[in-house]
Each structure stands twice: as structure tokens, then as C-alpha cells.
Amino acid sequence: MTDKKTADHTSAETSDTPKTTADEGPIARRHFLLGAGTAVAAGLAPAAPVAAQTPLASPSAPSATEPEPLLTLTATEHAFFAAAADTIIPADELSPSGSECGVATFVDRQLAGAYGTGARLYRDGPFPKGKPELGYQLALTPREFFRAGVAAANAWTRKTYGKDFDRLSAPERETALKTMEEGKAQFPGFTSTMFFNALLQISMEGFFADPIYGGNRHMASWKMIGYPGLPATYREEIRTYFGKKYDKPPHSIADFS
């Protein structure tokens, strides 16, 4: 993706109808980041599937040369999420890439916890095919859903391009994601559109969530959109900065822990 901060998607929907813009393509991102970013950063709304924002106890942050330890993802799955994040959020003058901002780490931590096991989902059958407006209706937990989706995506790219998704060139990855978004990639059990929407949603959450959850490393996305972070009261700042740019650095949960 040549223009990084563009997209038209604000939720992980189960509809098979792709969302596109007339002039920017199906995965255009600037409108997505600038339009949806503040809302996601302020509080992630439930979606299908949606990450339960529960930080997990994990080892200390690795050094620049040490890889992030994985809690539940396999190396192949982590490579997929990192490549997908870099395709949706490529590095440019506005921020580092999605993987550099820790999106894949965020996904790993979320799927390793209560969200990944479907702790807050009603999981007793039956499981008939539901209408898109009814939201997530599968018998799979979010962890199982993403595992199946990554496997299906890699199987489809191997059939189409001869290699796994993370080994594709940047233009090939973009084309592959657009094909999944349009529902034209054949996935067993659910549509590729459903998987794409969930992938976009959790990538968006990882990019804009509080850094304590593993993503938004160095609060890069908050700095990009001017989001101040955790403090809930800005009475004095509103008086001082009314009509002016708010130029104070953002603060995360960790800054007050």
C-alpha cells in the first residue's frame, strides 16, 4: 500500500459485502486511521470477533535484537499477522509499520487470554448460519477462528502464488487481502470476507490500544492522531489549548501504574 494511513473500515463485520471507497480502493487507510483512530483509542467497542482488552502477564520487553516471546501463536501464525499488519499499516512519515508498532504482539496476547478462549461468548449450540447483522455466530473460539483463518489464507496463497502469505511481495500481499475482503478467496467453514474483517478489526485495535496490551509501541498511533491517552480530566487543558494544537505527550496505563 503506497499511501499508509487510509482505510474505510471501522469494525470486524461478518457481512460478505466488502466496503470500498470510490477513489482509494478497498483497503485505503488514511480515512480509516484519522476517522476511526480516536474512537478506537478511547475505548474499543465490542465487535465480532473483538479483542477483550485484558493485559496478560508476560516476560519483560525484549531488546531490539531479541524476538518477542510468543504466548499462543505459532511462528507461522505470527509471521502472517506481522505481514498483514505491515500491509495494512506500512511504514511512512506518519508512523512505523504495523509490526514495528507491535500489532502482532497484541494479537498474540489477546488470543492467549480470555478473549481467545471465548470466555465472554455464549457458546452453547445450535450454530445455524446467522444473518450478518447478528454478529459472530460460529462455534469456534476467537483463537480457533483466527487459527483456521490463517491456515486457510496460507493454503489459498500457496495455491494462487505458490507460497505462504508472509512470503509474498508487498503488492502481492495487498492484492491477496483485497481478494479476501471481496470474498473471492475460498475458505472452508466461513467466508474470506469474514476473516478479513476480523483481521482488520484486531489490527486496528492493536495499533490504537493502550501500549500495555502489547501494541501501539511507543504510543506511535496516539502521537500520530494527537490522542492524549489515559487521563480522563482535561478541564485546565481545555481552557489553555482551546482552538490550539494539544502538544503534550500522551500517557498510557503503565505511566500511572
N, C-alpha and C positions, 0 to 999 in steps of 0.2 A: 504494500500500500504506500503510495508515494506521498499522500497527504495524511498525516498521522492522527490528528485529533478530530476525526469526523466519524459520525455514525448516526443512524436513525433509530437505534434500538434502546429501549429503556426497561425491558423486562424479559424473563425467560418464559415465553408463551408456548403452549402446546399446539397452537394452530399450525396447520400445514400451509398457510398462506404467507409467503415471505413479504417483508416490509422493504421497500426500496424508496429512494429519492429520485426525482426526475433527472437531476443533473450530477449526482455524485456516486451512484452505484449502490448495490445492496449493502456493502459493509462500510460505507462512508462514515467517518468518525468525528469530524470536528463538531457537528451539531450534537452528536451523542455525548461527547465529553463535556462540552461547555453548557449544554442544556440540561443534562441529567446528572452531571457530576456533583453539584452541590447537594441535591436531594439524596443521592446515594451516600455521600459523605456524612450528611446529617443524621441519617438513620435508614438502614436498609429495610425496605418493605418486603413482606412475605411474597414469594412468587413460587413457581413450580418448575424444577426444584429451586429452593432458596437456601443459602448457607445460614445455619444457625450460628450467630456470632458469639461463639464460646471459645475463649483462648485456651489452648492446651499447654500443659507443662511440657517444655521441650528443652533440649540442650542449649547452651549459650550460643549466641550467634557465631557462625563460623568466620574465620578470617577470609580475606579476599581470595586466597588460594585454596581454601578448604571448601568442598561442596556441602551444601545444606543437607543435613541428615533427613531421610525420608521416614515418615511415620506410618504411612499406609500405601502410598503409590509405589508401583514398581518403577524401575529405571525407564522402561519403555513408556509407561503412562506419564511419568514426569517429563520425559522428552517431548511427548505430544503436547502437554499443557504449556510447556515453555515455548514451543514453536508456535502454537496457536496464539498465545499471548503476544508474541513478537509480531505476528501477522496482523492482529487486531490493533496492537499498540506498538508500532515501530518507533525506534528512537528518532528524535528530531530536536529542533531547537527548543521545544516546549517541555520535554521531559525525556528521561531514559526510556528504554523499551520495557514492555510488559514483564519480561523475565527478569530484567535488571531491577525492576521495582518489586520483585518478589511475588508476582501473581501465582506462579506455580507452587510456591511455598504455602501461600494462603490456601490454595485448593487442597494441598496435601493435608494441612492441619484441619481444615473443615471436614474433609471426608474421613479423617481418623477419629473424629469425635461424635457427639450425639447426633449432629445433623447427618453425618454419613451413615449412621445406623438406623436412621428414620425414627428417632426417639419420639418426635412430636407428630408423626404421621399416623393416621388411622390405617392400619394395615390388615384388618380382617376382610376377607372376601365377601361377596364375589367381586371380580375385577372385570366387568364388561367394558367395552370401548366407550369412553365418555366423550361428550361434546367438548370442543376446545375451551369454551367459557367455564367449564367445571374444573379446570386446572389439572394438576398431576393426578393420574388415575392408575398408574402401573403398580404391580405387585412388588417391584424392585425397590430396595432402599436406594437413596441417592448414591451411596458408594457403589452398589451393584449396577445402577443405571449408568454412571459415568464409566465404570469398568467395561461394561458391554458396549457403550458408545465409542470409546477409544478403540476397542478391538475391531468394531465394525468399520470405523473410519480408516484404520490402518489396512484392513482387508480390502476396502474399496480402493484406496490409493495404490496398493500393491497391484490390484487388478488393472487399474487405469494408467498408472505411471510406472509401475514396476518397483516401487519402494515405499517404505513407511512414510507417513505424513511429515515427520520431523526431518526427513532426509530430502524432501522436495526443495526446489529453489523457492525464493520468495514469491515470484509471480505464480508458480505452480500452487503454492500453499493458498494464495489469495483466491485463485480460480477454484481450488478444491473446496474452500469454505463457502464460496458463493454457490457452488453446486449443491452442497449440503443444505444451505439456507433455503434454496429453491425446492428442496425435497426431491432432487433428481438423483441423488446417491442412494442406492438400495441398501437399507439397513434391516436386519432381521429383528422383529419384535416391536419396533417403533420407527417413526419416520426420521430421516436425517434432519428435517426442519426442527423437530422437537429437540434433537440433540444439539443442533447449532444454537438454538435459542437458549438452552440451558448453559451451554459453553460460554456464550456471550454474556449472560447474566452473571455467572460466577467470576468471569474475568473482570467484568465491570466492578463487582463487589471487591475483588482482590486489589484492584487499582485504587479504589477510593476509600476503602475501610480504614479504620484506625490501624496504625502500624503494629500495634500489639498483637494483631491476628496474623502477622507474617507478611502481608502485602504492603503496598504504599510505602516502600522503603525510603527512608529519609523524608517522608511526607511529601514526596515529589508531586503527587497529583494535587494535594491541598495547596502547595505553593503555586502550582500552575493556575488554579481557579481562584486563588485568594481566599480559601476557606480557613478560618481562624482556628478550627479544632475544637477541643473538648469544652473549654469554659462556656458555661451556659448564660452568663450575665455580662452584657456589654453596654450597660447603661452609660457609663462615662465615655466609653469609646465612641458610642453613637453620637454623643454631643461633640466630641473632639473631631471625629472623622466624617461628620455629615457632609455629603457632597464631595468627599475627598477619598483617595485610594487608601485602603487599610493596609499599612505596610509592616505590621508587626509579624514576627514568625509564628506559625501555628504551633499548637501544643497537643500532644497525644495523651491517652490514658496513662502511659508509662511515666509521663512527666509529673503526674500527681499521685503516683503510687508509692 
